């Protein structure tokens, strides 16, 4: 899935903590940099099953600190274009 709206200071560990009750694949979190190589506030997260993806999508607009996250389904090809 693609996660938008993360604080620019968010680390991979923070994203893993947010999804701590999910089966995230090993090395399954990628923070997406902007054109300058800085944090964009976006991440790609890979889950262990389709069921986990559906559960993760249910967190669309959930709060992450003082921000809310937008969570979207992306395919493998979409993820490669973004990263």
Phi and psi restraints in degrees (value plus and minus 20) as a CYANA .aco file:
   2 UNK   PHI    -123.9   -83.9
   2 UNK   PSI     113.0   153.0
   3 UNK   PHI    -133.2   -93.2
   3 UNK   PSI     105.7   145.7
   4 UNK   PHI    -138.5   -98.5
   4 UNK   PSI     128.6   168.6
   5 UNK   PHI      81.9   121.9
   5 UNK   PSI     -11.9    28.1
   6 UNK   PHI     -86.7   -46.7
   6 UNK   PSI     128.5   168.5
   7 UNK   PHI     -81.2   -41.2
   7 UNK   PSI     127.6   167.6
   8 UNK   PHI     -82.4   -42.4
   8 UNK   PSI     -41.4    -1.4
   9 UNK   PHI    -105.4   -65.4
   9 UNK   PSI     -23.7    16.3
  10 UNK   PHI     -83.4   -43.4
  10 UNK   PSI     121.1   161.1
  11 UNK   PHI    -132.7   -92.7
  11 UNK   PSI     148.1   188.1
  12 UNK   PHI     -75.9   -35.9
  12 UNK   PSI     -59.1   -19.1
  13 UNK   PHI     -81.9   -41.9
  13 UNK   PSI     -54.2   -14.2
  14 UNK   PHI     -87.3   -47.3
  14 UNK   PSI     -60.3   -20.3
  15 UNK   PHI     -86.8   -46.8
  15 UNK   PSI     -63.4   -23.4
  16 UNK   PHI     -80.2   -40.2
  16 UNK   PSI     -58.9   -18.9
  17 UNK   PHI     -85.1   -45.1
  17 UNK   PSI     -60.2   -20.2
  18 UNK   PHI     -79.8   -39.8
  18 UNK   PSI     -60.3   -20.3
  19 UNK   PHI    -119.7   -79.7
  19 UNK   PSI       9.8    49.8
  20 UNK   PHI     -81.4   -41.4
  20 UNK   PSI     -42.5    -2.5
  21 UNK   PHI    -115.5   -75.5
  21 UNK   PSI      -5.2    34.8
  22 UNK   PHI    -137.9   -97.9
  22 UNK   PSI     140.6   180.6
  23 UNK   PHI    -111.2   -71.2
  23 UNK   PSI      66.0   106.0
  24 UNK   PHI    -105.4   -65.4
  24 UNK   PSI     114.3   154.3
  25 UNK   PHI     -81.3   -41.3
  25 UNK   PSI     129.0   169.0
  26 UNK   PHI     -76.2   -36.2
  26 UNK   PSI     116.3   156.3
  27 UNK   PHI      34.3    74.3
  27 UNK   PSI      18.9    58.9
  28 UNK   PHI    -115.8   -75.8
  28 UNK   PSI     -11.4    28.6
  29 UNK   PHI    -138.4   -98.4
  29 UNK   PSI     105.1   145.1
  30 UNK   PHI    -146.9  -106.9
  30 UNK   PSI      98.8   138.8
  31 UNK   PHI     -99.2   -59.2
  31 UNK   PSI     111.6   151.6
  32 UNK   PHI    -113.4   -73.4
  32 UNK   PSI      99.1   139.1
  33 UNK   PHI    -101.0   -61.0
  33 UNK   PSI     139.1   179.1
  34 UNK   PHI    -104.3   -64.3
  34 UNK   PSI    -193.3  -153.3
  35 UNK   PHI     -82.5   -42.5
  35 UNK   PSI     -44.1    -4.1
  36 UNK   PHI    -111.2   -71.2
  36 UNK   PSI     -16.9    23.1
  37 UNK   PHI      62.7   102.7
  37 UNK   PSI     -12.7    27.3
  38 UNK   PHI    -114.4   -74.4
  38 UNK   PSI     148.7   188.7
  39 UNK   PHI     -81.1   -41.1
  39 UNK   PSI     114.7   154.7
  40 UNK   PHI    -120.3   -80.3
  40 UNK   PSI     -30.6     9.4
  41 UNK   PHI      65.5   105.5
  41 UNK   PSI     -11.4    28.6
  42 UNK   PHI    -135.3   -95.3
  42 UNK   PSI     133.7   173.7
  43 UNK   PHI    -166.8  -126.8
  43 UNK   PSI     135.3   175.3
  44 UNK   PHI    -131.0   -91.0
  44 UNK   PSI     113.9   153.9
  45 UNK   PHI    -149.3  -109.3
  45 UNK   PSI     108.2   148.2
  46 UNK   PHI    -124.5   -84.5
  46 UNK   PSI     112.5   152.5
  47 UNK   PHI    -129.5   -89.5
  47 UNK   PSI     143.4   183.4
  48 UNK   PHI     -96.7   -56.7
  48 UNK   PSI     -33.8     6.2
  49 UNK   PHI    -178.4  -138.4
  49 UNK   PSI     144.9   184.9
  50 UNK   PHI     -82.6   -42.6
  50 UNK   PSI     -56.1   -16.1
  51 UNK   PHI     -81.5   -41.5
  51 UNK   PSI     -59.5   -19.5
  52 UNK   PHI     -87.1   -47.1
  52 UNK   PSI     -57.1   -17.1
  53 UNK   PHI     -80.9   -40.9
  53 UNK   PSI     -66.7   -26.7
  54 UNK   PHI     -81.8   -41.8
  54 UNK   PSI     -62.0   -22.0
  55 UNK   PHI     -82.2   -42.2
  55 UNK   PSI     -62.6   -22.6
  56 UNK   PHI     -83.2   -43.2
  56 UNK   PSI     -59.5   -19.5
  57 UNK   PHI     -82.2   -42.2
  57 UNK   PSI     -45.1    -5.1
  58 UNK   PHI     -90.1   -50.1
  58 UNK   PSI     -32.5     7.5
  59 UNK   PHI    -109.6   -69.6
  59 UNK   PSI     -13.6    26.4
  60 UNK   PHI     -72.1   -32.1
  60 UNK   PSI     107.6   147.6
  61 UNK   PHI      53.7    93.7
  61 UNK   PSI      -6.0    34.0
  62 UNK   PHI     -91.4   -51.4
  62 UNK   PSI     133.8   173.8
  63 UNK   PHI    -104.6   -64.6
  63 UNK   PSI     119.7   159.7
  64 UNK   PHI    -147.4  -107.4
  64 UNK   PSI      75.6   115.6
  65 UNK   PHI      47.0    87.0
  65 UNK   PSI    -147.3  -107.3
  66 UNK   PHI    -114.4   -74.4
  66 UNK   PSI     -14.1    25.9
  67 UNK   PHI    -132.7   -92.7
  67 UNK   PSI     143.5   183.5
  68 UNK   PHI    -134.0   -94.0
  68 UNK   PSI     129.9   169.9
  69 UNK   PHI    -123.4   -83.4
  69 UNK   PSI     125.6   165.6
  70 UNK   PHI    -125.9   -85.9
  70 UNK   PSI     111.8   151.8
  71 UNK   PHI    -146.1  -106.1
  71 UNK   PSI     104.9   144.9
  72 UNK   PHI    -148.5  -108.5
  72 UNK   PSI     128.8   168.8
  73 UNK   PHI     -97.3   -57.3
  73 UNK   PSI     115.2   155.2
  74 UNK   PHI    -153.1  -113.1
  74 UNK   PSI     129.8   169.8
  75 UNK   PHI    -107.2   -67.2
  75 UNK   PSI     151.4   191.4
  76 UNK   PHI     -78.8   -38.8
  76 UNK   PSI     -61.7   -21.7
  77 UNK   PHI     -83.2   -43.2
  77 UNK   PSI     -60.7   -20.7
  78 UNK   PHI     -82.5   -42.5
  78 UNK   PSI     -62.1   -22.1
  79 UNK   PHI     -84.3   -44.3
  79 UNK   PSI     -58.1   -18.1
  80 UNK   PHI     -88.6   -48.6
  80 UNK   PSI     -55.7   -15.7
  81 UNK   PHI     -86.7   -46.7
  81 UNK   PSI     -55.8   -15.8
  82 UNK   PHI     -95.4   -55.4
  82 UNK   PSI     -57.5   -17.5
